Amino acid sequence: MDDSPQIQLDVDPVWGQETDWEALASRAARAAAKVAPELAHDNLLVSLVLGDDAEVQTLNRQWRAKDKPTNVLSFPMLSREEVLHAAGDDANEGMLGDLILAHGVCAREAADKGIAVADHAAHLIVHGLLHLAGHDHETGEAAAHDMEALETKALALMGIADPYRDAA
């Protein structure tokens, strides 16, 4: 295999067919695994849904009490400790978790940044995978900086520019 989480992908038609979403998701998983070695194991499974805003809004309301769509939701199924130990357990596959991206939010954010939707989706997939591995930018400034650095490195491996370079 390729030493990265295996992606089970479901794509809503709103995402279109111009991009090979399966190939993009696999590339993002490989890049994330190169910068976060705890993800460098093909016995980890991730369910990735490229959905629409309404679907993400419903989940965001149900699970986070926020009645609006957001760019990506991550639902980890393993603790950070379990992720770190999954590497040594080649006999068992582990469901790392679920990721869901909202097309409308992703497309608007990409347009605001002047980048391709596929590049922004790749960033959000990497971001979500890092969340599933136990990284959390919401626990403090240092954690946010560390997570952004991992994202930037992963995206550079994919030939995608630093998404934070113009962020203030």
C-alpha positions, -999 to +999 in steps of 0.1 A: +000+000+000+011+036+001+016+043+039-012+068+043-048+065+054-072+048+030-099+072+019-135+061+013-150+089-008-185+100-014-189+130-038-221+150-041-227+160-078-224+197-068-186+192-067-186+185-105-165+162-125-137+186-136-115+174-108-105+138-100-116+141-064-104+105-055-069+112-068-069+146-050-080+130-017-053+103-020-026+129-027-037+149+003-036+118+025-001+109+013+011+145+019-005+146+054+012+113+062+046+127+052+043+156+077+024+138+104+040+103+107+012+090+129-009+090+097+017+071+077-002+038+079-025+022+054-045+004+082-062+036+090-095+044+072-112+077+066-146+084+054-145+116+033-177+132+021-176+161-004-211+174+004-232+205+001-237+234+025-271+221+037-257+187+047-228+203+066-251+229+082-273+201+095-243+182+110-228+214+124-261+222+141-265+187+154-230+181+167-216+216+174-247+236+181-238+260+153-266+266+128-245+274+098-224+256+072-186+255+078-158+245+054-149+212+069-161+191+098-141+163+113-154+135+135-125+115+150-132+079+160-098+073+177-082+092+205-047+107+199-032+078+219-051+053+197-038+070+166-003+069+178-006+032+186-024+022+155+009+022+136+021-009+154-012-028+149-009-039+112-034-067+118-063-044+125-078-016+105-089+014+124-115+039+114-097+071+120-129+091+115-152+111+091-145+143+072-171+163+054-165+194+032-192+219+022-190+228-014-205+263-013-183+274+016-152+259+000-160+275-033-166+310-017-134+308+003-114+297-027-129+326-047-120+350-019-084+338-018-082+337-056-073+300-057-087+269-074-115+251-055-094+219-058-064+235-041-086+248-012-103+214-009-069+198-007-060+222+021-093+213+039-087+176+036-052+179+050-065+201+078-093+176+086-068+147+085-046+164+111-077+170+133-085+133+130-049+125+141-055+146+172-040+180+162-061+209+173-056+245+164-082+256+189-062+247+220-039+277+218-017+299+197+012+275+198-010+245+187-025+267+159+010+277+147+022+240+148-008+228+129-006+255+103+031+246+098+022+210+091-006+220+067+018+244+048+044+216+045+019+190+033+005+215+007+040+223-005+045+186-012+014+188-034+027+220-052+001+242-035+011+276-021+011+285+016-026+292+024-015+313+054+010+336+037-015+365+034-034+358+066-031+385+092 
